[in-house]
């Protein structure tokens, strides 16, 4: 069996370091907001090229807290509109509605799966205040165009970088391209903890200070509460794990890119659409870290069964778009043809950094033998 993602194998590579990290936390006697969190925040901010990193409990909280902080700072108010791609994971939408803001769903580009800048322009109204740019599957959205649009219309830009740790363009990484960014370190992410964890990155001093207080019961100083906050703190043990795994992230990204290039060069089945073209180098795809390698086909279930019969596990990300979810029935009338086609046709292939070359070749051969 070739698993879609073998987390045990990934973490076993660093078992000695991870176990040492746990012992370091236990022996320190300090388990909340300690040296491991501080160390990770400093290292991850440096990695992303930002002034600040604030560790929080998970990726959803990271997005919620940025929008909440902008409300507390008077930059947003209830009912303001946030433009967001229609084909994102539901967490992006949840962060908006949790803050009593209005999500405005726009279509993605067919070629990139990311939000279409032209559709952003068409969606802007007098109530628009934020663009939530999701770097889906690990590929950066077109942040150059998005930031130009934001500047022209005086909008804030929040990056959803939950799948894009390390993706970069012109030497600038995800997390440092907008006004703020939310990250998830869910175990399956490219930079994954061994439990839930998240972070916010930003260059805005006031925003960072506000988020730190909001995530700690609204308190900037013990027993003094500026805001009606929440408890969303990065756990000291998870921070220790992340300190270990951050040092290996670039190597794992490089392996993911190697596999992606092998897939692009090797898969010849004309019934399968690939996310990148053949003949590219790692330098050509620095804006993509391949959290997922997502192909498209009209016969998704047939391809998935064909791969399963050969012992190859795949996953559908995601079968139901947010506007078709029961939780958001207010959007049920919407027709989003590009989004709906993507959700009907995509299939994620194994791209774990622990895959062997033989595994990769088997995936390629099996796909090429699919006749639909």
C-alpha positions in Angstrom: 0.0 0.0 0.0 1.2 3.5 -0.9 -0.5 5.7 1.8 -1.7 9.2 0.9 0.3 10.6 3.8 2.2 8.5 6.3 2.6 10.9 9.3 4.2 8.2 11.4 7.0 7.8 8.8 7.4 11.5 8.5 7.8 12.0 12.2 9.9 8.9 12.7 12.6 10.6 10.8 13.0 13.0 13.7 12.0 10.8 16.5 15.1 11.3 18.6 14.8 15.1 18.3 11.1 15.1 19.0 11.5 13.0 22.1 14.3 15.2 23.3 12.1 18.2 22.8 9.3 16.7 25.0 11.8 16.0 27.7 13.1 19.5 27.5 9.7 20.9 28.1 8.9 18.5 30.9 12.2 19.3 32.6 11.7 23.0 32.2 8.7 23.1 34.6 7.2 25.8 32.4 4.3 24.7 30.2 2.4 27.7 28.9 4.0 30.7 27.0 7.5 29.4 27.8 10.9 29.4 26.0 9.8 27.0 23.3 6.9 29.2 22.2 9.2 32.3 22.2 11.9 30.5 20.3 9.4 29.2 17.6 7.8 32.6 17.2 11.1 34.2 16.6 12.3 31.5 14.2 9.1 31.3 12.2 8.9 35.1 11.9 12.4 35.2 10.6 11.6 32.3 8.2 8.6 34.2 6.8 10.4 37.5 6.7 8.0 39.2 9.1 8.5 41.3 12.3 6.0 39.3 14.3 4.7 35.7 14.8 2.1 35.0 17.4 1.5 31.4 18.3 -2.2 30.4 18.7 -4.1 27.2 19.2 -4.9 26.4 15.6 -5.2 27.8 12.0 -8.9 28.7 12.3 -8.2 30.8 15.4 -5.4 32.5 13.6 -7.8 33.8 10.9 -10.5 34.6 13.5 -8.1 36.6 15.6 -6.8 38.7 12.8 -10.3 39.8 11.8 -11.3 40.3 15.4 -8.2 42.4 16.0 -9.0 44.6 13.1 -12.5 45.1 14.5 -11.0 46.1 17.9 -8.7 48.5 16.2 -11.6 50.2 14.4 -10.7 49.0 10.9 -13.7 46.7 10.6 -17.2 46.6 11.9 -20.0 44.0 11.9 -21.5 43.6 8.4 -18.4 44.6 6.5 -17.6 42.5 3.5 -14.7 40.1 3.1 -13.9 38.8 -0.4 -12.9 35.2 -0.3 -12.5 32.4 -2.9 -15.5 30.1 -3.2 -13.5 26.9 -3.5 -11.6 27.2 -0.2 -11.8 24.9 2.8 -14.7 26.0 5.0 -12.4 27.4 7.7 -11.7 30.5 5.6 -15.5 31.2 5.6 -16.0 30.3 9.3 -13.4 32.9 10.3 -15.4 35.6 8.5 -18.9 34.7 9.9 -17.5 34.1 13.4 -16.7 37.8 13.4 -20.2 38.7 12.0 -18.6 39.9 8.8 -20.1 39.1 5.4 -18.3 36.6 3.1 -18.4 37.5 -0.6 -17.6 34.4 -2.6 -15.8 34.8 -5.9 -14.6 32.2 -8.4 -11.1 30.9 -8.7 -8.9 30.7 -11.8 -9.3 27.4 -13.5 -5.6 27.1 -14.1 -4.3 27.8 -10.6 -7.3 27.0 -8.3 -6.6 30.3 -6.6 -8.8 33.4 -6.4 -9.2 35.3 -9.6 -8.0 38.9 -9.3 -10.4 40.1 -12.0 -13.3 38.7 -10.1 -12.1 40.4 -6.9 -12.4 43.8 -8.7 -15.9 43.0 -9.9 -16.9 42.0 -6.3 -15.8 45.2 -4.6 -18.6 47.3 -3.1 -18.7 50.3 -0.7 -18.8 47.7 2.2 -15.7 45.7 1.1 -13.0 46.0 3.7 -10.8 42.8 3.3 -9.5 40.4 0.7 -8.9 37.0 2.2 -6.4 35.4 -0.2 -6.1 31.6 0.2 -3.0 29.9 -1.0 -4.8 26.7 -1.9 -3.0 23.4 -2.1 0.3 25.2 -1.4 0.4 27.5 -4.4 0.6 31.3 -3.8 -2.3 33.4 -5.0 -1.4 36.2 -7.3 -0.4 38.5 -4.4 1.2 41.1 -6.7 -2.1 41.8 -8.4 -4.1 41.4 -5.1 -2.0 44.0 -3.3 -2.3 46.5 -6.2 -6.1 46.0 -6.0 -6.0 46.4 -2.2 -4.0 49.6 -2.4 -6.3 51.1 -5.0 -9.4 50.4 -3.0 -7.9 50.9 0.5 -8.5 47.3 1.5 -6.8 45.0 4.1 -5.3 41.7 2.8 -5.3 38.6 5.0 -3.4 35.6 3.7 -4.7 32.1 4.5 -1.4 30.4 4.5 -2.5 27.2 6.1 -1.2 25.1 3.2 1.6 27.3 2.0 4.5 27.3 4.5 7.6 28.2 2.6 6.0 29.1 -0.7 7.7 32.2 -2.1 7.8 34.8 -4.9 10.7 37.1 -5.7 12.3 36.1 -2.4 9.3 36.8 -0.2 7.4 34.0 1.5 3.8 33.3 2.3 3.0 35.0 5.6 4.8 38.2 4.6 3.0 39.2 1.4 -0.3 40.7 2.9 -1.1 42.8 5.9 -1.3 39.6 8.1 -1.5 35.9 7.6 -2.9 32.9 9.4 -1.1 29.6 9.5 -2.1 26.1 10.5 0.3 23.5 11.9 -2.3 20.7 11.9 -0.3 17.4 11.7 -1.0 16.9 8.0 0.4 20.2 7.0 3.9 20.6 5.4 5.0 22.1 8.7 2.9 19.9 11.0 2.8 19.7 14.8 1.8 16.5 16.6 -1.5 18.0 17.5 -3.4 21.3 16.8 -1.4 24.5 16.5 -1.4 27.7 14.5 0.2 31.2 14.2 -0.4 34.7 12.9 2.4 36.6 11.1 2.4 40.3 10.5 4.7 43.4 10.2 2.1 45.5 12.0 3.2 46.2 15.6 -0.3 47.3 16.9 -2.0 44.4 15.2 0.5 41.9 16.8 0.0 43.4 20.2 -3.7 43.3 19.9 -3.7 39.6 18.8 -1.4 38.7 21.7 -3.9 40.1 24.1 -7.0 38.7 22.4 -5.6 35.2 22.3 -4.8 35.4 26.0 -8.3 36.1 27.4 -8.0 39.7 26.1 -5.3 40.3 28.6 -2.1 42.3 27.9 -1.1 42.1 31.6 -2.0 39.4 34.1 -5.5 40.0 35.6 -6.0 43.1 33.4 -8.2 42.6 30.4 -8.4 45.1 27.6 -10.8 43.0 25.5 -13.4 40.2 25.7 -10.8 37.7 24.4 -10.5 34.0 24.2 -8.0 31.3 25.2 -6.0 30.5 22.0 -2.4 29.9 22.9 0.2 27.8 21.1 1.0 24.9 23.4 4.6 24.7 24.7 5.0 21.0 23.7 3.7 21.7 20.2 6.0 24.6 19.9 8.9 22.4 20.9 7.9 19.9 18.1 7.6 22.8 15.6 11.1 24.0 16.5 12.4 20.6 15.5 10.4 20.3 12.3 11.0 23.9 11.1 14.7 23.1 10.7 13.7 20.2 8.2 11.0 22.1 6.4 12.9 23.2 3.3 14.3 19.8 2.7 10.8 18.3 2.8 9.6 21.0 0.5 12.4 20.2 -2.0 11.4 16.5 -2.0 7.7 17.4 -2.6 8.8 19.5 -5.6 10.9 16.6 -6.9 7.9 14.3 -6.7 5.6 17.0 -8.4 8.1 17.4 -11.2 8.3 13.6 -11.6 4.5 13.4 -11.8 4.3 16.3 -14.3 7.0 14.7 -16.5 5.7 11.2 -16.2 2.0 11.3 -16.3 0.9 11.2 -20.0 -2.7 10.2 -19.7 -4.7 12.8 -21.6 -7.8 12.2 -19.5 -5.9 13.7 -16.5 -5.2 17.5 -16.0 -2.1 18.3 -14.0 -1.5 21.3 -11.8 1.9 22.1 -13.4 3.4 21.5 -16.9 6.2 19.1 -17.8 9.7 20.4 -18.1 9.7 22.7 -15.1 12.5 23.0 -12.6 12.3 23.5 -8.8 13.2 27.2 -9.4 10.2 27.5 -11.7 7.8 26.4 -9.0 9.1 28.2 -6.0 5.7 29.7 -5.5 4.2 26.2 -4.9 5.1 23.9 -1.9 2.8 21.1 -3.0 0.9 20.5 0.2 -1.3 18.7 -2.2 -0.7 17.5 -5.8 -4.2 17.8 -7.2 -5.2 16.4 -10.6 -8.5 16.8 -12.4 -10.5 14.3 -14.4 -14.1 13.9 -15.5 -14.1 10.3 -14.1 -12.7 11.0 -10.6 -14.3 8.0 -8.9 -13.1 5.7 -11.7 -9.5 7.0 -11.3 -9.7 6.8 -7.6 -10.9 3.2 -7.7 -8.2 2.3 -10.3 -5.5 3.6 -8.0 -7.0 2.0 -4.9 -7.1 -1.4 -6.7 -3.3 -0.9 -7.3 -2.8 -0.2 -3.6 -2.5 3.6 -4.0 -4.4 5.8 -1.5 -5.8 9.1 -2.7 -8.0 11.8 -1.1 -10.6 14.2 -2.4 -10.0 17.8 -1.3 -12.8 18.8 -1.1 -16.0 17.1 -2.2 -18.5 19.8 -1.2 -17.8 23.5 -1.7 -18.7 25.9 1.1 -21.7 27.4 -0.6 -23.2 23.9 -0.9 -22.7 23.0 2.8 -25.7 22.9 5.1 -23.9 25.2 7.5 -24.1 28.0 4.8 -27.6 27.4 3.4 -27.9 31.1 2.8 -25.5 30.6 -0.1 -27.4 27.6 -1.5 -29.0 29.6 -4.3 -25.6 30.6 -5.7 -24.3 29.1 -8.9 -20.5 28.9 -9.0 -19.7 26.8 -12.1 -15.9 26.9 -11.9 -15.9 26.1 -8.2 -18.4 23.4 -8.6 -16.5 21.8 -11.5 -13.3 21.8 -9.4 -15.0 20.1 -6.5 -16.5 17.5 -8.7 -13.3 16.7 -10.6 -10.2 17.0 -8.3 -8.2 14.2 -6.8 -5.1 14.5 -4.6 -2.3 12.1 -5.3 0.3 10.9 -2.7 3.1 13.5 -2.4 4.5 12.7 1.1 8.2 13.6 1.3 8.8 10.0 2.5 7.6 8.4 -0.7 10.3 6.4 -2.5 11.1 6.9 -6.2 9.6 3.4 -6.7 6.4 4.6 -5.1 6.3 7.6 -7.4 6.9 5.5 -10.5 4.1 3.2 -9.5 1.7 6.1 -9.2 2.7 7.3 -12.6 2.4 3.9 -14.3 -0.9 3.2 -12.7 -2.4 6.6 -13.8 -1.0 6.1 -17.3 -2.8 2.7 -17.5 -6.2 4.2 -16.6 -8.6 4.1 -19.5 -11.6 5.7 -17.9 
